[in-house]
Amino acid sequence: MEKTRDIPVFSLFGETAPFPDVVHCERFRDRAPLHDWHIGAHRHGQMSQVFIMHRGEAAIRIDQERSLLGDGQFLYIAPQAVHSLSIAGGSDGHVISIPAFVVSGVASASAELNDRFSRSFSGAADDTVLGILGQLSECFHVARFHRSALLVGLTQAFLAAIAAGKAGARDPAASGYDRQRQRLDALLAEHLADRWRPRDYARALSITTGHLSRICRETVGQSATEYIENAVLAEACRLLAFTREAVAEIGYRLGYRDPSYFSRRFRALQGVTPSDYRERFSTNAD
């Protein structure tokens, strides 16, 4: 795996221009052959993607996890997740790229859906999923009246369908906390390098630090301080794994002024030093 000085952030793979449509739907053959069927490590800011494999196979890495996408399977990739794919030549499948506002229209419907779409997941593409995908693909490629509204509606139905197999019991009263944590996550992505403390995030959310702690404990079972530091060090893991940036520079970039303190905190939470983590990841690289 070739490492760069930073992790590329794309709208569509290889493109940094503004997102070209309200939703984007393409076949693997539309883009993958241009890159020898290998989609290098990158991430998307305010965008999710769904890969559906009709026939073939793809080896996928999302952050530190590896998996295979085979016939009849889908993979949902959450915003900010660093991912790469090696697709078997000639494989047939779809990639649906979905701006955050379209996903949030579904995710805000319940605490369960909000939690589901905040992280990557995979599953089987059943007849319902494939049926909606067919309508979505047709709508994307055919100009028609109210096309944008139709695309948004079909995409949200598609997202609800892929989430349907992941249902589980959840207290509906938790939905308010989940929506507030979603706002916290957006602020975290924006201020990772600023070393904001819980009081800073609470002030930005117009709530008390006590209420911020309740949000984190109710939704993820951590204190606000723990949740914030874990988010910062998760970004450190991505930078160590996917870039050549020096360990000390990564610490500085994420707001740690003392490299030795950054290393101690990383080891306390990850069980290894930043250098050992990078070496272990490089050893397992493709």
Contacts in CASP RR format, 6 or more apart in sequence:
PFRMAT RR
TARGET T0000
AUTHOR 0000-0000-0000
METHOD contacts of the structure
MODEL  1
MEKTRDIPVFSLFGETAPFPDVVHCERFRDRAPLHDWHIGAHRHGQMSQV
FIMHRGEAAIRIDQERSLLGDGQFLYIAPQAVHSLSIAGGSDGHVISIPA
FVVSGVASASAELNDRFSRSFSGAADDTVLGILGQLSECFHVARFHRSAL
LVGLTQAFLAAIAAGKAGARDPAASGYDRQRQRLDALLAEHLADRWRPRD
YARALSITTGHLSRICRETVGQSATEYIENAVLAEACRLLAFTREAVAEI
GYRLGYRDPSYFSRRFRALQGVTPSDYRERFSTNAD
1 40 0 8 1.000
1 41 0 8 1.000
1 84 0 8 1.000
1 242 0 8 1.000
1 285 0 8 1.000
1 286 0 8 1.000
3 242 0 8 1.000
3 243 0 8 1.000
3 244 0 8 1.000
4 242 0 8 1.000
4 243 0 8 1.000
4 244 0 8 1.000
5 243 0 8 1.000
5 244 0 8 1.000
5 245 0 8 1.000
6 243 0 8 1.000
6 245 0 8 1.000
7 41 0 8 1.000
7 42 0 8 1.000
7 43 0 8 1.000
7 82 0 8 1.000
7 238 0 8 1.000
7 239 0 8 1.000
7 242 0 8 1.000
7 243 0 8 1.000
8 14 0 8 1.000
8 41 0 8 1.000
8 42 0 8 1.000
8 43 0 8 1.000
9 16 0 8 1.000
9 42 0 8 1.000
9 43 0 8 1.000
9 44 0 8 1.000
9 45 0 8 1.000
10 16 0 8 1.000
10 42 0 8 1.000
10 43 0 8 1.000
10 44 0 8 1.000
11 17 0 8 1.000
11 18 0 8 1.000
11 19 0 8 1.000
11 20 0 8 1.000
11 44 0 8 1.000
11 47 0 8 1.000
11 97 0 8 1.000
12 19 0 8 1.000
12 20 0 8 1.000
12 24 0 8 1.000
12 31 0 8 1.000
12 97 0 8 1.000
13 31 0 8 1.000
13 35 0 8 1.000
13 39 0 8 1.000
13 40 0 8 1.000
13 42 0 8 1.000
14 42 0 8 1.000
19 47 0 8 1.000
19 97 0 8 1.000
19 99 0 8 1.000
21 140 0 8 1.000
21 151 0 8 1.000
22 99 0 8 1.000
22 102 0 8 1.000
22 148 0 8 1.000
22 151 0 8 1.000
22 152 0 8 1.000
23 96 0 8 1.000
23 97 0 8 1.000
23 98 0 8 1.000
23 99 0 8 1.000
23 102 0 8 1.000
23 136 0 8 1.000
23 140 0 8 1.000
23 151 0 8 1.000
23 152 0 8 1.000
23 155 0 8 1.000
24 95 0 8 1.000
24 96 0 8 1.000
24 97 0 8 1.000
24 140 0 8 1.000
25 94 0 8 1.000
25 95 0 8 1.000
25 96 0 8 1.000
25 97 0 8 1.000
25 136 0 8 1.000
25 137 0 8 1.000
25 140 0 8 1.000
25 141 0 8 1.000
26 94 0 8 1.000
26 95 0 8 1.000
27 92 0 8 1.000
27 93 0 8 1.000
27 94 0 8 1.000
27 95 0 8 1.000
28 37 0 8 1.000
28 87 0 8 1.000
28 90 0 8 1.000
28 91 0 8 1.000
28 92 0 8 1.000
28 93 0 8 1.000
28 94 0 8 1.000
28 95 0 8 1.000
29 90 0 8 1.000
29 92 0 8 1.000
31 95 0 8 1.000
32 38 0 8 1.000
32 39 0 8 1.000
32 87 0 8 1.000
32 89 0 8 1.000
32 91 0 8 1.000
37 86 0 8 1.000
37 87 0 8 1.000
37 88 0 8 1.000
37 89 0 8 1.000
37 90 0 8 1.000
37 91 0 8 1.000
38 84 0 8 1.000
38 85 0 8 1.000
38 86 0 8 1.000
38 87 0 8 1.000
39 83 0 8 1.000
39 84 0 8 1.000
39 85 0 8 1.000
39 86 0 8 1.000
39 87 0 8 1.000
40 84 0 8 1.000
40 85 0 8 1.000
41 61 0 8 1.000
41 82 0 8 1.000
41 83 0 8 1.000
41 84 0 8 1.000
41 242 0 8 1.000
42 82 0 8 1.000
42 83 0 8 1.000
42 84 0 8 1.000
43 79 0 8 1.000
43 80 0 8 1.000
43 81 0 8 1.000
43 82 0 8 1.000
43 83 0 8 1.000
43 238 0 8 1.000
44 77 0 8 1.000
44 79 0 8 1.000
44 80 0 8 1.000
44 97 0 8 1.000
45 79 0 8 1.000
45 80 0 8 1.000
45 100 0 8 1.000
45 189 0 8 1.000
46 79 0 8 1.000
46 99 0 8 1.000
46 100 0 8 1.000
47 79 0 8 1.000
47 97 0 8 1.000
47 98 0 8 1.000
47 99 0 8 1.000
47 100 0 8 1.000
48 76 0 8 1.000
48 77 0 8 1.000
48 78 0 8 1.000
48 79 0 8 1.000
48 97 0 8 1.000
48 98 0 8 1.000
48 100 0 8 1.000
48 103 0 8 1.000
48 117 0 8 1.000
49 76 0 8 1.000
49 77 0 8 1.000
49 95 0 8 1.000
49 96 0 8 1.000
49 97 0 8 1.000
49 98 0 8 1.000
50 74 0 8 1.000
50 75 0 8 1.000
50 76 0 8 1.000
50 77 0 8 1.000
50 94 0 8 1.000
50 95 0 8 1.000
50 96 0 8 1.000
50 98 0 8 1.000
50 158 0 8 1.000
50 159 0 8 1.000
50 162 0 8 1.000
51 58 0 8 1.000
51 60 0 8 1.000
51 69 0 8 1.000
51 74 0 8 1.000
51 75 0 8 1.000
51 77 0 8 1.000
51 85 0 8 1.000
51 93 0 8 1.000
51 94 0 8 1.000
51 95 0 8 1.000
52 72 0 8 1.000
52 73 0 8 1.000
52 74 0 8 1.000
52 93 0 8 1.000
52 94 0 8 1.000
52 95 0 8 1.000
52 96 0 8 1.000
52 125 0 8 1.000
52 129 0 8 1.000
52 130 0 8 1.000
52 133 0 8 1.000
53 69 0 8 1.000
53 70 0 8 1.000
53 71 0 8 1.000
53 72 0 8 1.000
53 73 0 8 1.000
53 74 0 8 1.000
53 91 0 8 1.000
53 92 0 8 1.000
53 93 0 8 1.000
54 71 0 8 1.000
54 72 0 8 1.000
54 92 0 8 1.000
54 93 0 8 1.000
54 94 0 8 1.000
55 71 0 8 1.000
55 91 0 8 1.000
55 92 0 8 1.000
55 93 0 8 1.000
56 70 0 8 1.000
56 71 0 8 1.000
56 88 0 8 1.000
56 90 0 8 1.000
56 91 0 8 1.000
56 92 0 8 1.000
57 68 0 8 1.000
57 69 0 8 1.000
57 70 0 8 1.000
57 71 0 8 1.000
57 87 0 8 1.000
57 88 0 8 1.000
57 91 0 8 1.000
58 68 0 8 1.000
58 69 0 8 1.000
58 70 0 8 1.000
58 85 0 8 1.000
58 86 0 8 1.000
58 87 0 8 1.000
58 88 0 8 1.000
58 91 0 8 1.000
59 66 0 8 1.000
59 68 0 8 1.000
59 85 0 8 1.000
59 86 0 8 1.000
59 286 0 8 1.000
60 66 0 8 1.000
60 67 0 8 1.000
60 68 0 8 1.000
60 69 0 8 1.000
60 75 0 8 1.000
60 83 0 8 1.000
60 84 0 8 1.000
60 85 0 8 1.000
61 83 0 8 1.000
61 84 0 8 1.000
61 85 0 8 1.000
61 286 0 8 1.000
62 77 0 8 1.000
62 81 0 8 1.000
62 82 0 8 1.000
62 83 0 8 1.000
62 120 0 8 1.000
63 81 0 8 1.000
63 82 0 8 1.000
63 83 0 8 1.000
63 234 0 8 1.000
63 237 0 8 1.000
63 238 0 8 1.000
63 241 0 8 1.000
64 237 0 8 1.000
64 241 0 8 1.000
64 281 0 8 1.000
67 75 0 8 1.000
67 122 0 8 1.000
69 75 0 8 1.000
69 85 0 8 1.000
69 122 0 8 1.000
72 124 0 8 1.000
72 125 0 8 1.000
73 122 0 8 1.000
73 123 0 8 1.000
73 124 0 8 1.000
73 125 0 8 1.000
74 122 0 8 1.000
74 123 0 8 1.000
74 124 0 8 1.000
74 125 0 8 1.000
74 129 0 8 1.000
74 162 0 8 1.000
75 120 0 8 1.000
75 121 0 8 1.000
75 122 0 8 1.000
75 123 0 8 1.000
76 117 0 8 1.000
76 120 0 8 1.000
76 121 0 8 1.000
76 122 0 8 1.000
76 162 0 8 1.000
77 83 0 8 1.000
77 120 0 8 1.000
78 117 0 8 1.000
78 118 0 8 1.000
78 119 0 8 1.000
78 120 0 8 1.000
79 100 0 8 1.000
80 189 0 8 1.000
81 119 0 8 1.000
81 120 0 8 1.000
82 238 0 8 1.000
82 241 0 8 1.000
82 242 0 8 1.000
83 120 0 8 1.000
86 286 0 8 1.000
94 133 0 8 1.000
94 137 0 8 1.000
96 133 0 8 1.000
96 136 0 8 1.000
96 155 0 8 1.000
96 158 0 8 1.000
98 155 0 8 1.000
98 159 0 8 1.000
102 152 0 8 1.000
102 155 0 8 1.000
102 156 0 8 1.000
102 159 0 8 1.000
103 117 0 8 1.000
103 159 0 8 1.000
104 182 0 8 1.000
105 156 0 8 1.000
106 113 0 8 1.000
106 117 0 8 1.000
106 156 0 8 1.000
106 159 0 8 1.000
106 160 0 8 1.000
106 163 0 8 1.000
107 113 0 8 1.000
107 114 0 8 1.000
107 116 0 8 1.000
107 117 0 8 1.000
107 118 0 8 1.000
107 182 0 8 1.000
108 114 0 8 1.000
108 179 0 8 1.000
110 170 0 8 1.000
110 172 0 8 1.000
110 175 0 8 1.000
111 170 0 8 1.000
111 171 0 8 1.000
111 172 0 8 1.000
111 174 0 8 1.000
111 175 0 8 1.000
111 176 0 8 1.000
111 177 0 8 1.000
111 178 0 8 1.000
112 167 0 8 1.000
112 168 0 8 1.000
112 170 0 8 1.000
113 160 0 8 1.000
113 163 0 8 1.000
114 175 0 8 1.000
114 178 0 8 1.000
114 179 0 8 1.000
114 182 0 8 1.000
115 170 0 8 1.000
115 178 0 8 1.000
115 219 0 8 1.000
116 163 0 8 1.000
116 166 0 8 1.000
117 159 0 8 1.000
117 163 0 8 1.000
118 182 0 8 1.000
118 185 0 8 1.000
121 166 0 8 1.000
123 162 0 8 1.000
123 165 0 8 1.000
125 133 0 8 1.000
125 162 0 8 1.000
126 161 0 8 1.000
128 161 0 8 1.000
128 164 0 8 1.000
129 158 0 8 1.000
129 161 0 8 1.000
129 162 0 8 1.000
132 154 0 8 1.000
132 157 0 8 1.000
132 158 0 8 1.000
132 161 0 8 1.000
133 158 0 8 1.000
135 154 0 8 1.000
136 151 0 8 1.000
136 154 0 8 1.000
136 155 0 8 1.000
136 158 0 8 1.000
139 147 0 8 1.000
139 150 0 8 1.000
139 151 0 8 1.000
139 154 0 8 1.000
140 151 0 8 1.000
144 150 0 8 1.000
174 218 0 8 1.000
174 219 0 8 1.000
177 214 0 8 1.000
177 215 0 8 1.000
177 218 0 8 1.000
177 219 0 8 1.000
178 219 0 8 1.000
180 205 0 8 1.000
180 207 0 8 1.000
180 215 0 8 1.000
181 215 0 8 1.000
181 216 0 8 1.000
181 219 0 8 1.000
181 220 0 8 1.000
183 205 0 8 1.000
184 201 0 8 1.000
184 205 0 8 1.000
184 212 0 8 1.000
184 215 0 8 1.000
184 216 0 8 1.000
184 227 0 8 1.000
185 231 0 8 1.000
187 196 0 8 1.000
187 201 0 8 1.000
187 204 0 8 1.000
187 205 0 8 1.000
188 201 0 8 1.000
188 228 0 8 1.000
188 231 0 8 1.000
191 200 0 8 1.000
191 201 0 8 1.000
192 231 0 8 1.000
192 232 0 8 1.000
192 235 0 8 1.000
192 254 0 8 1.000
193 253 0 8 1.000
193 254 0 8 1.000
193 255 0 8 1.000
194 200 0 8 1.000
194 255 0 8 1.000
195 254 0 8 1.000
195 255 0 8 1.000
195 256 0 8 1.000
196 204 0 8 1.000
196 228 0 8 1.000
197 225 0 8 1.000
197 228 0 8 1.000
198 209 0 8 1.000
198 212 0 8 1.000
198 213 0 8 1.000
198 224 0 8 1.000
198 225 0 8 1.000
198 228 0 8 1.000
199 209 0 8 1.000
201 212 0 8 1.000
201 224 0 8 1.000
201 228 0 8 1.000
202 208 0 8 1.000
202 209 0 8 1.000
202 210 0 8 1.000
202 211 0 8 1.000
202 212 0 8 1.000
202 224 0 8 1.000
205 212 0 8 1.000
207 215 0 8 1.000
209 224 0 8 1.000
210 224 0 8 1.000
212 224 0 8 1.000
213 223 0 8 1.000
213 224 0 8 1.000
215 224 0 8 1.000
216 222 0 8 1.000
216 223 0 8 1.000
216 224 0 8 1.000
216 226 0 8 1.000
216 227 0 8 1.000
217 223 0 8 1.000
220 227 0 8 1.000
222 230 0 8 1.000
229 265 0 8 1.000
229 269 0 8 1.000
230 269 0 8 1.000
232 254 0 8 1.000
232 255 0 8 1.000
233 265 0 8 1.000
233 266 0 8 1.000
233 269 0 8 1.000
233 270 0 8 1.000
235 254 0 8 1.000
236 250 0 8 1.000
236 251 0 8 1.000
236 254 0 8 1.000
236 262 0 8 1.000
236 266 0 8 1.000
236 274 0 8 1.000
237 270 0 8 1.000
237 277 0 8 1.000
239 245 0 8 1.000
239 250 0 8 1.000
239 253 0 8 1.000
239 254 0 8 1.000
240 247 0 8 1.000
240 250 0 8 1.000
240 274 0 8 1.000
240 277 0 8 1.000
240 278 0 8 1.000
240 281 0 8 1.000
241 277 0 8 1.000
241 278 0 8 1.000
241 281 0 8 1.000
243 250 0 8 1.000
245 253 0 8 1.000
247 259 0 8 1.000
247 262 0 8 1.000
247 263 0 8 1.000
247 274 0 8 1.000
247 275 0 8 1.000
247 278 0 8 1.000
248 259 0 8 1.000
248 262 0 8 1.000
250 262 0 8 1.000
250 274 0 8 1.000
251 259 0 8 1.000
251 262 0 8 1.000
252 259 0 8 1.000
254 262 0 8 1.000
256 262 0 8 1.000
256 265 0 8 1.000
262 274 0 8 1.000
263 273 0 8 1.000
263 274 0 8 1.000
266 273 0 8 1.000
266 274 0 8 1.000
266 277 0 8 1.000
267 273 0 8 1.000
267 274 0 8 1.000
270 277 0 8 1.000
272 280 0 8 1.000
END
